Each structure stands twice: as C-alpha cells, then as structure tokens.
C-alpha cells in the first residue's frame, strides 16, 4: 500500500503542478483577451455543470475502464485543453466550451482520486496518511502559482502553457502504473441519496460546494483587480498554497488524535467566521488566507469520516454523488452571484458553514 500511496502522491504532484501553473490565471487570461466578467461567471457555471455531467456518467466509465479511469482521462484530455486555452486569441471560441470540458475532467478526477484514497489508506492512520498524500499536492499548489506568475512575467503565456502541458501529460503517463480495483454496483447516477447517514454526507458536500466558486476562481481575480499584476497573483497563490499545506497536515494530526466530528465542526465554524471578515474594512488578503486555510483543512475530517463510514457502502457511487452535489451547489452559488453583490454572497457562505455544523453533529450517531 505504501508504494501505491507514493505513486499516487507523485501523480498528484505532477498533475497539480501542471494545472496550477495556468489554472489560477485562466480567468485573468480570458479577461485580458477581452472577455467580460459576466462571461467569466457563465464560464464558472459551465465548469460546475461539467462536473455534474461527469458524475452522471462516472460509474459507467469506471466500469468500462477501471477506478483510475478519470486520472487517465485527465492525463490525456487536459494537455489538449491547455492547447485550446493557448489558442483562444486566434479562434475566439465560446469560453464555456473550455469550462465544460475542464469541469468534467477536473471533478471526475476527484471521483477516482477519493475512491483510490479510501482504498489505499488505513482506517487507524487515515487522517495523517491523507495529510501526507495531499501534502504532496499542496506542495505543488504552493510552487505552481509562483512559477506560473514568473513564467508569464519573464517569458509569456505560450511558454506557461507548454510547461503545463508537459507536466500534466507526465502525470497521466505515470497513472498507467497505478493498480487499484474496486466493484461498481450502479451504472448511472441521477439523484443523490439524501436519506440516513449517507444523505448527511451528501448534504455536507452541498454546503462545501457553495464555497468553491469563490475559493477556486474569484479569489485570484480579486487579487488581480487590486494589484493588476499576474506575478503578484502568483506570489499570493504561493501563500495560499502554504496555508493549504499547513492546514492539511494539522487537520490530519488532529483527526487521528481527536474525535473527527468535533474537529470538523470547529474547522467549519472557523471557515464561516472567516467569510464574515470580508464584511469589515480590512485588507482582502487577510480573509482570503483565513478562508483558504480553514476551508481546505476541512477536506481531511470530511473525507476521513466519509471513508470510515463508506466501507460497507458502494464507495464509487457515493463518492460520485458527493461530487455531483458539490458541483450542483457551486452552480447555484454562481447563479446567485449573477444577481447578488459580494457582501450578500459572503453572508450566504458564512451561513452555509454555520448551518452545516448541525449535520456534522449527526455523523456521530
């Protein structure tokens, strides 16, 4: 199992490093090429919808190809997406196409990853093993925005895309060596289960999904609007990566030492409080870092509790339904963002975190 975890960590590192070089800058890149912010919002809607489509077909694809299906698919398709983005100034295609494809491969990738993580980690050390596994990913997250910003500042966007292409392709090639298998019981996923303890896990992913559009896309734009410099965005992305890395290791240690449900509750409350800081007259960098730290530390207790509960369930189906719920919530949040100002969005996000603690508590039963 340790060899499989090491290989999975390396695949994660390469793919995250490659994606991280450009993903933080995609909205900025499009806007610098004349795309409106409203169009960027619709791009995010397409991205979340792509994740829902991936969830619907996930079981069928995994049944045909195997549990590492979406890691292989990402390794093959994402390099082509990098080329597509690079050619936007030439073809001026609707950016929603890229959003749909990237959402499909990005979220489907996590279906394979989460299932494999459950299969290759030990229950007694699941928190720390996840921390170590995702730690490699966060190491890539730390350096990729900084390197991406430097490549843009000192070379060009085309050079950035070439390097990203090579790294993601390398991770995809390595994934062929990963040997993990599991059974598939359900062919397609349509409506996630919302009853019983399974439903509680699904509901919690809905609350987490509300947060993603801002943490995944808008934070980088907020920094760019203030600084108007991709290199500074990359430096701050470096800081956010450090925050995520430290939070992953700390959360992993806390989950192994204390009741994971209590750890999850405290992290969620702190995430909600961090969203409220945006309402005050402070530098945006403070709440961004705090939200990033607490929101991403919540992955460890959330997954640990789910993996421990899911050992007797259809793990692939439930992992898929969790991801579909996550994407659906993110889609709803972006639609609301079309009509509501950011201050109202912050209040909604904080409220979603506080309300979710009620459902976290139910996981103890």
C-alpha positions as CSV (number, residue, x, y, z in Angstrom):
1,X,0.0,0.0,0.0
2,X,2.9,2.4,0.8
3,X,4.2,2.0,-2.8
4,X,0.7,2.8,-4.2
5,X,0.5,5.8,-1.9
6,X,3.9,7.0,-3.1
7,X,2.9,6.6,-6.7
8,X,-0.4,8.3,-6.2
9,X,1.4,11.2,-4.4
10,X,3.8,11.6,-7.4
11,X,0.9,11.6,-9.9
12,X,-0.9,14.2,-7.8
13,X,2.2,16.3,-7.6
14,X,2.8,16.4,-11.3
15,X,-0.8,17.0,-12.4
16,X,-1.4,19.6,-9.7
17,X,1.9,21.4,-10.6
18,X,1.0,21.4,-14.3
19,X,-2.6,22.5,-13.7
20,X,-1.6,25.0,-11.0
21,X,0.8,26.8,-13.5
22,X,-2.2,28.0,-15.5
23,X,-5.5,27.4,-13.8
24,X,-5.2,30.3,-11.4
25,X,-4.6,32.7,-14.3
26,X,-7.3,31.4,-16.7
27,X,-10.0,33.9,-15.8
28,X,-7.3,36.7,-15.9
29,X,-6.1,35.4,-19.3
30,X,-9.6,35.5,-20.8
31,X,-10.4,38.9,-19.4
32,X,-7.1,40.3,-20.7
33,X,-8.2,39.0,-24.1
34,X,-11.5,41.0,-24.0
35,X,-13.8,38.6,-22.1
36,X,-16.3,40.3,-19.7
37,X,-16.6,39.4,-16.1
38,X,-20.2,38.3,-16.7
39,X,-18.9,35.9,-19.3
40,X,-16.5,34.6,-16.7
41,X,-19.4,33.9,-14.4
42,X,-21.1,31.8,-17.1
43,X,-17.7,30.1,-17.6
44,X,-17.9,29.0,-14.0
45,X,-21.5,27.8,-14.4
46,X,-20.3,25.7,-17.3
47,X,-17.4,24.4,-15.2
48,X,-19.7,23.3,-12.4
49,X,-22.2,21.8,-14.9
50,X,-19.3,19.8,-16.5
51,X,-18.7,18.3,-13.0
52,X,-22.4,17.2,-12.8
53,X,-22.2,15.6,-16.3
54,X,-19.0,13.8,-15.2
55,X,-20.8,12.5,-12.1
56,X,-23.8,11.2,-14.2
57,X,-21.5,9.0,-16.4
58,X,-18.8,8.3,-13.8
59,X,-19.9,4.8,-12.8
60,X,-20.4,3.7,-16.4
61,X,-16.9,4.9,-17.4
62,X,-15.2,3.5,-14.4
63,X,-17.0,0.1,-15.0
64,X,-15.5,0.1,-18.6
65,X,-12.0,1.4,-17.9
66,X,-11.4,0.9,-14.1
67,X,-11.2,3.0,-11.0
68,X,-8.3,5.1,-12.3
69,X,-10.3,6.0,-15.4
70,X,-10.6,9.7,-14.7
71,X,-7.0,10.1,-13.8
72,X,-6.1,8.6,-17.2
73,X,-8.7,10.8,-18.9
74,X,-7.4,13.9,-17.3
75,X,-3.8,13.0,-18.3
76,X,-5.0,12.6,-21.9
77,X,-7.5,15.5,-22.2
78,X,-6.1,18.2,-20.0
79,X,-3.0,18.7,-22.2
80,X,-5.4,19.3,-25.1
81,X,-7.3,21.8,-23.0
82,X,-4.1,23.6,-22.4
83,X,-3.6,23.9,-26.1
84,X,-7.2,25.1,-26.5
85,X,-6.7,27.9,-24.0
86,X,-3.5,28.9,-25.6
87,X,-5.3,29.3,-29.0
88,X,-8.1,31.4,-27.7
89,X,-6.8,34.7,-29.1
90,X,-6.8,33.0,-32.5
91,X,-10.1,31.2,-32.6
92,X,-12.2,33.2,-30.1
93,X,-14.3,30.2,-29.2
94,X,-17.0,30.4,-26.5
95,X,-15.1,30.0,-23.3
96,X,-18.0,28.0,-21.9
97,X,-16.7,25.1,-24.0
98,X,-13.4,25.0,-22.1
99,X,-15.3,25.4,-18.8
100,X,-17.5,22.5,-19.5
101,X,-14.6,20.2,-20.5
102,X,-12.4,21.3,-17.6
103,X,-15.2,20.8,-15.1
104,X,-15.8,17.4,-16.5
105,X,-12.2,16.2,-16.2
106,X,-11.4,18.2,-13.1
107,X,-14.3,16.9,-10.9
108,X,-14.3,13.4,-12.3
109,X,-10.7,13.2,-11.5
110,X,-11.6,13.7,-7.8
111,X,-14.1,10.8,-8.0
112,X,-11.3,8.4,-9.0
113,X,-8.9,10.1,-6.5
114,X,-11.2,10.0,-3.5
115,X,-12.1,6.4,-4.1
116,X,-8.5,5.3,-4.5
117,X,-7.5,7.3,-1.4
118,X,-10.1,5.3,0.6
119,X,-8.8,2.0,-0.8
120,X,-5.1,2.7,-0.1
121,X,-5.3,4.4,3.3
122,X,-5.6,2.6,6.7
123,X,-8.5,3.4,9.0
124,X,-6.3,3.9,12.0
125,X,-4.0,6.3,10.3
126,X,-6.3,7.7,7.6
127,X,-6.0,11.3,8.8
128,X,-2.2,11.5,8.7
129,X,-2.0,9.4,5.6
130,X,-4.3,11.7,3.8
131,X,-2.4,14.7,5.1
132,X,0.8,13.2,3.7
133,X,-0.8,12.2,0.3
134,X,-2.5,15.6,-0.1
135,X,0.6,17.3,1.3
136,X,2.5,16.5,-2.0
137,X,-0.4,18.0,-3.9
138,X,-0.3,21.2,-1.7
139,X,3.5,21.4,-2.3
140,X,2.7,21.6,-6.0
141,X,0.0,24.1,-5.2
142,X,2.5,26.2,-3.3
143,X,5.0,26.5,-6.1
144,X,2.8,26.4,-9.2
145,X,1.2,29.8,-8.9
146,X,4.6,31.4,-8.2
147,X,6.2,29.6,-11.1
148,X,3.2,30.4,-13.3
149,X,3.3,34.1,-12.5
150,X,7.1,34.2,-13.1
151,X,6.7,32.5,-16.5
152,X,4.1,35.0,-17.5
153,X,6.1,38.0,-16.3
154,X,9.5,37.0,-17.6
155,X,8.6,34.9,-20.7
156,X,5.0,34.7,-22.0
157,X,1.7,32.9,-21.7
158,X,2.7,30.5,-24.5
159,X,5.7,29.3,-22.5
160,X,3.5,28.8,-19.5
161,X,1.1,26.6,-21.5
162,X,4.0,24.5,-22.9
163,X,5.4,23.7,-19.4
164,X,1.9,23.0,-18.1
165,X,1.2,20.6,-21.0
166,X,4.4,18.6,-20.3
167,X,3.8,18.2,-16.5
168,X,0.1,17.1,-16.8
169,X,1.0,14.7,-19.6
170,X,3.7,13.2,-17.4
171,X,1.3,12.6,-14.5
172,X,-1.1,11.0,-17.0
173,X,1.5,8.6,-18.2
174,X,2.5,7.6,-14.7
175,X,-1.1,6.8,-13.8
176,X,-1.0,3.8,-16.2
177,X,1.2,2.1,-13.5
178,X,-1.4,2.6,-10.7
179,X,-3.0,-0.8,-9.9
180,X,-6.2,-0.3,-7.8
181,X,-9.5,-2.1,-8.4
182,X,-13.0,-1.9,-6.9
183,X,-16.5,-3.1,-7.7
184,X,-19.2,-1.0,-9.4
185,X,-22.8,-1.7,-8.4
186,X,-24.7,1.2,-10.0
187,X,-24.5,2.1,-13.7
188,X,-25.5,5.7,-13.7
189,X,-26.1,8.5,-11.1
190,X,-29.0,10.8,-11.3
191,X,-30.4,12.0,-8.0
192,X,-28.0,11.7,-4.9
193,X,-29.3,9.9,-1.8
194,X,-30.4,12.3,0.9
195,X,-31.7,9.8,3.5
196,X,-29.9,8.4,6.5
197,X,-26.2,8.8,7.2
198,X,-25.4,8.6,3.5
199,X,-27.7,11.6,2.9
200,X,-25.9,13.5,5.7
201,X,-22.6,13.2,3.9
202,X,-24.2,14.3,0.6
203,X,-25.8,17.4,2.3
204,X,-22.5,18.4,3.8
205,X,-20.9,18.3,0.4
206,X,-23.7,20.6,-0.8
207,X,-22.6,23.1,1.9
208,X,-19.0,22.8,1.0
209,X,-19.8,23.2,-2.7
210,X,-21.3,26.6,-2.1
211,X,-17.8,27.8,-1.2
212,X,-15.9,26.6,-4.2
213,X,-16.6,29.2,-6.9
214,X,-15.0,31.9,-4.8
215,X,-12.1,29.9,-3.5
216,X,-11.5,28.3,-6.8
217,X,-11.9,31.3,-9.2
218,X,-12.8,34.6,-7.7
219,X,-10.0,34.9,-5.1
220,X,-7.4,35.2,-7.9
221,X,-9.4,37.8,-9.7
222,X,-9.9,39.8,-6.5
223,X,-6.2,40.0,-6.1
224,X,-5.6,40.9,-9.7
225,X,-8.2,43.7,-9.5
226,X,-6.1,45.2,-6.7
227,X,-2.6,44.6,-8.0
228,X,-3.1,44.3,-11.8
229,X,0.0,42.0,-11.9
230,X,0.0,38.2,-12.6
231,X,3.3,37.8,-10.8
232,X,1.8,39.2,-7.6
233,X,-1.2,37.0,-8.0
234,X,1.2,34.1,-8.3
235,X,3.1,35.1,-5.1
236,X,-0.2,35.3,-3.2
237,X,-1.1,31.9,-4.7
238,X,2.2,30.7,-3.2
239,X,1.0,32.0,0.2
240,X,-2.4,30.3,-0.2
241,X,-0.7,27.0,-1.1
242,X,1.4,27.2,2.1
243,X,-1.8,27.8,4.0
244,X,-3.4,24.8,2.5
245,X,-0.3,22.6,3.1
246,X,-0.1,23.5,6.7
247,X,-3.8,23.1,7.2
248,X,-3.8,19.6,5.7
249,X,-1.0,18.4,8.0
250,X,-2.6,19.9,11.1
251,X,-6.0,18.6,10.3
252,X,-4.6,15.1,9.6
253,X,-2.9,15.1,13.0
254,X,-6.0,16.4,14.8
255,X,-8.3,13.9,13.2
256,X,-6.1,11.0,14.2
257,X,-5.8,12.3,17.8
258,X,-9.3,13.7,18.5
259,X,-12.9,13.0,17.5
260,X,-13.0,13.7,13.7
261,X,-16.6,15.0,14.1
262,X,-15.5,17.6,16.7
263,X,-12.5,18.6,14.6
264,X,-14.8,19.0,11.5
265,X,-17.3,21.2,13.5
266,X,-14.6,23.6,14.7
267,X,-13.0,23.9,11.3
268,X,-16.4,24.6,9.7
269,X,-17.3,27.3,12.3
270,X,-13.9,29.0,11.7
271,X,-14.5,28.9,8.0
272,X,-17.8,30.6,8.5
273,X,-16.3,33.3,10.7
274,X,-13.6,33.9,8.1
275,X,-16.2,34.6,5.4
276,X,-17.7,37.3,7.7
277,X,-14.4,39.1,7.9
278,X,-14.9,40.2,4.3
279,X,-17.7,42.5,5.5
280,X,-15.3,44.6,7.5
281,X,-12.9,47.3,6.3
282,X,-9.8,45.2,6.2
283,X,-7.3,44.1,3.5
284,X,-8.8,41.4,1.3
285,X,-5.7,39.3,1.8
286,X,-6.5,38.5,5.5
287,X,-9.9,36.9,4.9
288,X,-8.7,35.2,1.7
289,X,-5.9,33.5,3.6
290,X,-8.1,32.6,6.5
291,X,-10.9,31.1,4.3
292,X,-8.4,29.2,2.3
293,X,-6.7,27.8,5.4
294,X,-9.9,26.6,7.1
295,X,-11.9,25.6,4.1
296,X,-9.2,23.3,2.7
297,X,-8.4,21.9,6.1
298,X,-12.0,20.7,6.2
299,X,-11.2,18.2,3.4
300,X,-9.4,15.9,5.8
301,X,-12.0,15.4,8.5
302,X,-14.8,15.3,5.9
303,X,-13.1,12.6,3.9
304,X,-11.9,10.7,6.9
305,X,-15.4,10.4,8.4
306,X,-16.9,9.5,5.0
307,X,-14.2,6.9,4.2
308,X,-14.7,5.3,7.6
309,X,-18.5,5.1,7.1
310,X,-18.3,4.1,3.5
311,X,-16.5,0.8,4.0
312,X,-19.8,-1.1,3.8
313,X,-21.4,1.1,1.1
314,X,-21.0,1.3,-2.7
315,X,-18.0,3.7,-2.4
316,X,-17.8,4.7,-6.1
317,X,-21.4,5.6,-6.4
318,X,-21.4,7.6,-3.1
319,X,-18.2,9.4,-4.0
320,X,-19.7,10.3,-7.3
321,X,-23.0,11.5,-5.7
322,X,-21.0,13.6,-3.2
323,X,-19.1,15.2,-6.1
324,X,-22.3,15.9,-8.1
325,X,-23.9,17.5,-5.1
326,X,-20.7,19.7,-4.6
327,X,-20.9,20.8,-8.3
328,X,-24.7,21.5,-8.1
329,X,-24.2,23.7,-5.1
330,X,-21.4,25.6,-6.8
331,X,-23.6,26.1,-9.8
332,X,-26.4,27.6,-7.7
333,X,-23.9,29.9,-5.9
334,X,-22.6,31.3,-9.2
335,X,-26.2,31.8,-10.5
336,X,-26.9,33.8,-7.3
337,X,-23.7,35.8,-7.9
338,X,-25.2,36.9,-11.2
339,X,-27.8,38.9,-9.3
340,X,-26.4,39.5,-5.8
341,X,-23.5,41.7,-4.6
342,X,-20.5,40.1,-3.0
343,X,-21.4,41.2,0.5
344,X,-24.6,39.2,0.4
345,X,-22.7,36.2,-1.0
346,X,-20.3,36.4,1.9
347,X,-23.2,36.2,4.4
348,X,-24.7,33.3,2.5
349,X,-21.4,31.4,2.6
350,X,-20.9,32.1,6.3
351,X,-24.5,30.9,7.0
352,X,-24.0,27.8,5.0
353,X,-21.0,26.9,7.1
354,X,-22.8,27.5,10.4
355,X,-25.9,25.6,9.4
356,X,-23.8,22.6,8.2
357,X,-22.5,22.1,11.8
358,X,-26.0,20.7,12.6
359,X,-25.5,18.0,10.0
360,X,-21.9,17.3,11.0
361,X,-23.1,16.6,14.5
362,X,-25.4,13.9,13.1
363,X,-22.5,11.9,11.9
364,X,-21.8,10.8,15.4
365,X,-25.0,8.7,15.5
